Amino acid sequence: MKRSSMPRRKTELKQGKPLERKTALRAGGNIERKTPLRARSKKQEAKYRVRRVLVAELLEERPICERCQSARATDVHEPGMRSRGADICDPEQCVCLCRLCHCWIHDNPAAATAEGWLIASWDRKAS
């Protein structure tokens, strides 16, 4: 496949004077916030309180990784994903995985979707 050549400029580029800073550099100081950032909204934090209990129960019920069937499960994964509308507190939408399998799923979304470890938002069942 041949690339077309770039059209020639009508006027040649000329080197002008170097760029000059319009404001002085300030010394980097301590940039602490006056008020700490809130990690999650109160509504999200309420969901995560329920989720922490659910994760502990699921990992106790299913101690072996459901993907590789050989390692100890340490993570709970939602195939529908929160960003795709899955409920993070529904045990039927959760899968227990080892850390390596969980990382593989998120690092290889096309292959994970083909294997069924990720579900597209348009493939979810209407609730």
N, C-alpha and C positions, 0 to 999 in steps of 0.2 A: 504494500500500500504506500503510495507516494504522498509525501506531505507537500502542501503548497507553500511556496516561499512567502515570507512576510512582505507586505508592500513596503516600499522604500518611503522614508520620511521625506516630507517636502523641504524641511529645514533640518540641518544637522544639529545634534545636541551639543550645547556648549557648556563648559564647566564654569559655573559662577562662583560666587564667594561661598565659603562653608556655612552651614547652618549655625545660627547663634541661639543660645538659650535666652528666652525672654524673662524667665523668672529664675531667681537664684536657687541653687540646691539647698535643701534644708538638712541639717544633721539628723540622722535617724535616731529617734529616741524611743522611749518606752511607749508602745501604742496599746496600752491596756484599755479595755472598755470600762466605762463607769458602771454599767449594769451588765451582768452576765447574760449571755444568750440563752434563751429557753430552748432546750433540745427538741421538744415535741409540744404540740398543742395539748391542752387538757383532754380533749376528745380522743386524740391519738394515744395519749398516755393511758387512758382508761382501757382502750383496746389492748394495748401491750401488757397491761397487768393481767388481763384474762389470758393472753397469748403465752406469757411466761409459764403459767400453770399448765396450759395445754401442751407446750413443748416438753416440759418435764414428764408429764404423763405419757406422751407419745414415745419419747426416747426410752422410757421404762418398759412400755409394752412391746416396742419393736427395737431391740438393741442391735440388730444386724442391718447393715446397709442394704436397702432394697434394690440397688442397681448392681453392685458388684457381688453381693451375697457373701463377702468374705471379711470385710472390715467392720469395726464397731461404728455404729451410727452416732454422729455427734451433731448433725444439723437437721433442721426440719425445713423442707423446701415445699413451696406451693407451685405446682406445674402451671397453674393459671397466672401466677405472679400478681402481686398487689397492683403493679402499674397497669396490668391488663384487666383489673376488676375482680380478682379473686378475693374471697373472704379469708383473712389470715387467721381467723378463730374457728374455722370449720375443719374438724379433724378428717372429714372425707376428702378435703381438697389438699391434704398434706401428705408428704412422703418423707420418710426418715432416710438420710444419706450420710455417708462418711464425708469428711472434708474434701478429699480428692475428687470424689464423684460430683459433689456440689459445685466445686470450682470448674470442673470439666463442663458441666451443663451450662453454666453462665459464660464460659469462654468459647463454647462451640454451639451457639444457639440453633444453627441450621441442622446439625446432626442430632442435637438433643430433641428438636421438634420432630424430626423424622422418627426417632426412637420413642417418642411419646412422653419425654420428660419435661417438655415445655408445651403449653397449649396456647395457641393464638387467641386473641380476644374474640374474633369472629367465629371460632370453633367451639366456644363454651356453650353449654346448654343454658337455655333461658331459665332463670329461677323464678 
